[in-house]
Amino acid sequence: MQLTRAGRRVRHSWVVRLALIWGLMLTVTAVSVLAFTASPIALARPSAAAAVTAAPTARPARPVQSPPSRPATTVPNPPKALAVPFDDEPRPTRQVTRQPTPAVVFPAAILPPDWDQVARTADVPILMYHYISAAPSPTDRLRVGLSVAPDMFEAQMKLLSDAGFTSITLFDLYDHLATGKTLPDKPVILSFDDGYRDNYENAFPILQKYGLRGTFFVLTAPADAGDPAYLTWPMIKEMSEAGMDIQLHAKEHVDLRHRNYDYLVWEIIGGRESIEAHTGRPVVFMSYPSGKYDDAVLQFLKKHNFWAAVTTQPGSRQSLANALTLPRVRIAGQTSLTGFSKMMGIVTP
């Protein structure tokens, strides 16, 4: 009889425990259902009937696991927000007020004028300058030879202007050689190699003062890098818009001989595209760095629509037969005004 009562007490305690567990499970289930029903996911779900009609065999979506949250960064002493008066509070408009970044517009490719099959020559001196500034050291013979002082340069430009010379561009020269277009009585081309900053600071205002145009063969890598010794892109653009002709020297001042095709693309086409992107004007003429070139460079220029190129070879007789190897007249730092006059055939009293 005692065993029977003990067994009943054991069974009774297990029944009580099971009832409590069952009740707890029901309570948790009810709370979960209520929480899920009120959640945005449940509200966004279609009705059961719509789900059966639309996709009865659709697989349930996998739960999206959110990445672990990062600890918040505490900013010491955050600034207080300024209150904006109601009348000055910005309001949305239907018009787009933000200005889009302007796209780079390259000039349309231009082809050289058709040659009329008449072999012409023209005595047009292409003067070659580099630095328009005094050499920092008189013992630096290379720099002295490449440097023309600003006062000497102005005296030379005044002499040309007073003697009736007219500055032209390589476009004008090529058009004359190809089609016979008339040139002025005393044409001269003023060319500047490398694109040094003093070309803008010293040569550019002097050219404008005497109504002359210059042809500037610039290096584009120094302009890209912001080298203080060379022209910047804003300077180049200003000079171009003022009527100066900006043409190519190269991307960098390197010897172009014995180079593969890809290297020439980088140095020549890359430099051309940089100038065209900043000036909006076509680049079809080139000055070889240090006057060095080989047959591969000549063929490359022909293939890529370069009309002509200038060298460091002395001379002033120009023709289409040597369009890619035009000679020039070097104006050195040691050139006196009297010597300059003789070069240009100017008789001075």
LINHUNOR-V802618 format. One record per residue. N is the residue number from 1. RES is the residue in one small letter. SS is DSSP state (a for helix, b for strand, c for the rest). PHI is phi in whole degrees, 0 to 359 (none if undefined). BURIAL is + if it has 24 or more other ideal C-beta (glycine too) atoms within 12 Angstrom, else -. Layout:
# LINHUNOR-V802618
N:RES:SS:PHI:BURIAL ; N:RES:SS:PHI:BURIAL
This chain:
# LINHUNOR-V802618
1:m:c:none:- ; 2:q:a:294:- ; 3:l:a:295:- ; 4:t:a:295:- ; 5:r:a:294:- ; 6:a:a:296:- ; 7:g:a:296:- ; 8:r:a:293:- ; 9:r:a:295:- ; 10:v:a:296:- ; 11:r:a:298:- ; 12:h:a:297:- ; 13:s:a:295:- ; 14:w:a:293:- ; 15:v:a:297:- ; 16:v:a:297:- ; 17:r:a:297:- ; 18:l:a:298:- ; 19:a:a:296:- ; 20:l:a:297:- ; 21:i:a:298:- ; 22:w:a:298:- ; 23:g:a:295:- ; 24:l:a:295:- ; 25:m:a:295:- ; 26:l:a:298:- ; 27:t:a:295:- ; 28:v:a:298:- ; 29:t:a:297:- ; 30:a:a:296:- ; 31:v:a:296:- ; 32:s:a:296:- ; 33:v:a:296:- ; 34:l:a:296:- ; 35:a:a:295:- ; 36:f:a:293:- ; 37:t:a:297:- ; 38:a:c:276:- ; 39:s:c:282:- ; 40:p:a:298:- ; 41:i:a:295:- ; 42:a:a:293:- ; 43:l:a:295:- ; 44:a:a:280:- ; 45:r:c:287:- ; 46:p:c:289:- ; 47:s:c:295:- ; 48:a:a:298:- ; 49:a:a:293:- ; 50:a:a:295:- ; 51:a:a:295:- ; 52:v:a:293:- ; 53:t:a:289:- ; 54:a:a:284:- ; 55:a:c:211:- ; 56:p:c:293:- ; 57:t:c:254:- ; 58:a:c:293:- ; 59:r:c:283:- ; 60:p:c:294:- ; 61:a:c:291:- ; 62:r:c:287:- ; 63:p:c:295:- ; 64:v:c:273:- ; 65:q:c:269:- ; 66:s:c:282:- ; 67:p:c:294:- ; 68:p:c:298:- ; 69:s:c:288:- ; 70:r:c:273:- ; 71:p:c:296:- ; 72:a:c:293:- ; 73:t:c:269:- ; 74:t:c:271:- ; 75:v:c:264:- ; 76:p:c:290:- ; 77:n:c:49:- ; 78:p:c:295:- ; 79:p:c:291:- ; 80:k:c:281:- ; 81:a:c:289:- ; 82:l:c:276:- ; 83:a:c:286:- ; 84:v:c:264:- ; 85:p:c:302:- ; 86:f:a:300:- ; 87:d:a:291:- ; 88:d:a:262:- ; 89:e:c:292:- ; 90:p:c:295:- ; 91:r:c:237:- ; 92:p:c:294:- ; 93:t:c:236:- ; 94:r:c:278:- ; 95:q:c:272:- ; 96:v:c:278:- ; 97:t:c:261:- ; 98:r:c:284:- ; 99:q:c:277:- ; 100:p:c:290:- ; 101:t:c:293:- ; 102:p:c:295:- ; 103:a:c:285:- ; 104:v:c:287:- ; 105:v:c:249:- ; 106:f:c:275:- ; 107:p:c:293:- ; 108:a:c:295:- ; 109:a:c:297:- ; 110:i:c:242:- ; 111:l:c:263:- ; 112:p:c:293:+ ; 113:p:c:299:- ; 114:d:c:297:- ; 115:w:c:286:- ; 116:d:c:273:- ; 117:q:c:69:- ; 118:v:c:259:- ; 119:a:c:282:- ; 120:r:c:239:+ ; 121:t:b:230:- ; 122:a:b:215:+ ; 123:d:b:272:+ ; 124:v:c:235:+ ; 125:p:b:290:+ ; 126:i:b:254:+ ; 127:l:b:286:+ ; 128:m:b:245:+ ; 129:y:b:244:+ ; 130:h:c:232:+ ; 131:y:b:279:+ ; 132:i:c:247:+ ; 133:s:c:192:+ ; 134:a:c:286:- ; 135:a:c:293:+ ; 136:p:c:299:- ; 137:s:c:226:- ; 138:p:c:291:- ; 139:t:c:273:- ; 140:d:c:275:- ; 141:r:a:297:- ; 142:l:a:296:- ; 143:r:a:292:- ; 144:v:a:299:- ; 145:g:a:293:- ; 146:l:a:268:+ ; 147:s:b:249:+ ; 148:v:c:247:+ ; 149:a:c:296:+ ; 150:p:a:304:+ ; 151:d:a:292:- ; 152:m:a:291:+ ; 153:f:a:298:+ ; 154:e:a:295:+ ; 155:a:a:297:+ ; 156:q:a:294:+ ; 157:m:a:293:+ ; 158:k:a:295:+ ; 159:l:a:297:+ ; 160:l:a:297:+ ; 161:s:a:295:+ ; 162:d:a:294:- ; 163:a:c:276:- ; 164:g:c:88:- ; 165:f:c:284:+ ; 166:t:b:238:- ; 167:s:b:281:+ ; 168:i:c:235:+ ; 169:t:c:249:+ ; 170:l:a:293:+ ; 171:f:a:299:+ ; 172:d:a:297:+ ; 173:l:a:297:+ ; 174:y:a:296:+ ; 175:d:a:298:+ ; 176:h:a:293:+ ; 177:l:a:292:+ ; 178:a:a:272:+ ; 179:t:a:237:- ; 180:g:c:84:- ; 181:k:c:302:- ; 182:t:c:294:- ; 183:l:c:257:+ ; 184:p:c:297:- ; 185:d:c:299:- ; 186:k:c:235:- ; 187:p:b:279:+ ; 188:v:b:211:+ ; 189:i:b:248:+ ; 190:l:b:258:+ ; 191:s:b:247:+ ; 192:f:b:227:+ ; 193:d:b:263:+ ; 194:d:b:88:+ ; 195:g:c:79:+ ; 196:y:b:285:+ ; 197:r:a:297:+ ; 198:d:a:293:+ ; 199:n:a:296:+ ; 200:y:a:278:+ ; 201:e:a:286:- ; 202:n:a:245:+ ; 203:a:a:290:+ ; 204:f:a:304:+ ; 205:p:a:294:- ; 206:i:a:291:+ ; 207:l:a:300:+ ; 208:q:a:296:- ; 209:k:a:300:- ; 210:y:c:257:+ ; 211:g:c:66:- ; 212:l:c:249:+ ; 213:r:c:250:+ ; 214:g:b:242:+ ; 215:t:b:248:+ ; 216:f:b:250:+ ; 217:f:b:267:+ ; 218:v:b:255:+ ; 219:l:b:268:+ ; 220:t:a:268:+ ; 221:a:a:298:+ ; 222:p:a:298:+ ; 223:a:a:293:+ ; 224:d:a:298:+ ; 225:a:a:275:- ; 226:g:c:70:- ; 227:d:c:297:- ; 228:p:c:294:- ; 229:a:c:275:- ; 230:y:b:238:+ ; 231:l:c:298:+ ; 232:t:c:267:+ ; 233:w:a:296:+ ; 234:p:a:299:- ; 235:m:a:297:+ ; 236:i:a:299:+ ; 237:k:a:296:+ ; 238:e:a:298:- ; 239:m:a:295:+ ; 240:s:a:296:+ ; 241:e:a:291:- ; 242:a:c:273:- ; 243:g:c:108:- ; 244:m:c:285:+ ; 245:d:b:264:+ ; 246:i:b:258:+ ; 247:q:b:233:+ ; 248:l:b:263:+ ; 249:h:b:261:+ ; 250:a:b:174:+ ; 251:k:c:289:+ ; 252:e:c:229:+ ; 253:h:c:276:+ ; 254:v:c:231:+ ; 255:d:c:284:- ; 256:l:c:274:+ ; 257:r:c:286:- ; 258:h:c:59:- ; 259:r:c:250:+ ; 260:n:c:280:- ; 261:y:a:298:- ; 262:d:a:297:- ; 263:y:a:295:- ; 264:l:a:293:+ ; 265:v:a:299:- ; 266:w:a:297:- ; 267:e:a:283:+ ; 268:i:a:265:+ ; 269:i:a:292:+ ; 270:g:a:299:+ ; 271:g:a:295:+ ; 272:r:a:301:+ ; 273:e:a:295:+ ; 274:s:a:296:+ ; 275:i:a:295:+ ; 276:e:a:297:+ ; 277:a:a:293:+ ; 278:h:a:270:+ ; 279:t:a:256:+ ; 280:g:c:74:- ; 281:r:c:237:+ ; 282:p:c:289:+ ; 283:v:c:244:+ ; 284:v:c:229:+ ; 285:f:b:231:+ ; 286:m:b:213:+ ; 287:s:b:244:+ ; 288:y:c:291:+ ; 289:p:a:302:+ ; 290:s:a:60:- ; 291:g:a:71:+ ; 292:k:c:259:+ ; 293:y:c:202:+ ; 294:d:c:221:- ; 295:d:a:297:- ; 296:a:a:296:- ; 297:v:a:292:+ ; 298:l:a:299:+ ; 299:q:a:294:- ; 300:f:a:296:+ ; 301:l:a:296:+ ; 302:k:a:299:- ; 303:k:a:294:- ; 304:h:c:252:+ ; 305:n:c:60:- ; 306:f:c:265:+ ; 307:w:c:286:+ ; 308:a:b:203:+ ; 309:a:b:212:+ ; 310:v:b:249:+ ; 311:t:b:242:+ ; 312:t:b:254:+ ; 313:q:b:290:+ ; 314:p:b:284:- ; 315:g:c:147:+ ; 316:s:c:222:+ ; 317:r:b:273:- ; 318:q:b:247:+ ; 319:s:b:202:+ ; 320:l:a:290:+ ; 321:a:a:297:- ; 322:n:a:240:- ; 323:a:a:300:+ ; 324:l:a:267:+ ; 325:t:a:221:+ ; 326:l:b:292:+ ; 327:p:b:279:+ ; 328:r:b:222:+ ; 329:v:b:247:+ ; 330:r:b:283:+ ; 331:i:c:254:+ ; 332:a:c:267:+ ; 333:g:c:295:+ ; 334:q:c:275:- ; 335:t:c:289:+ ; 336:s:c:279:- ; 337:l:a:293:+ ; 338:t:a:293:- ; 339:g:a:297:- ; 340:f:a:296:+ ; 341:s:a:299:- ; 342:k:a:295:- ; 343:m:a:304:+ ; 344:m:c:268:+ ; 345:g:c:68:- ; 346:i:c:263:+ ; 347:v:c:271:- ; 348:t:c:251:- ; 349:p:c:291:-
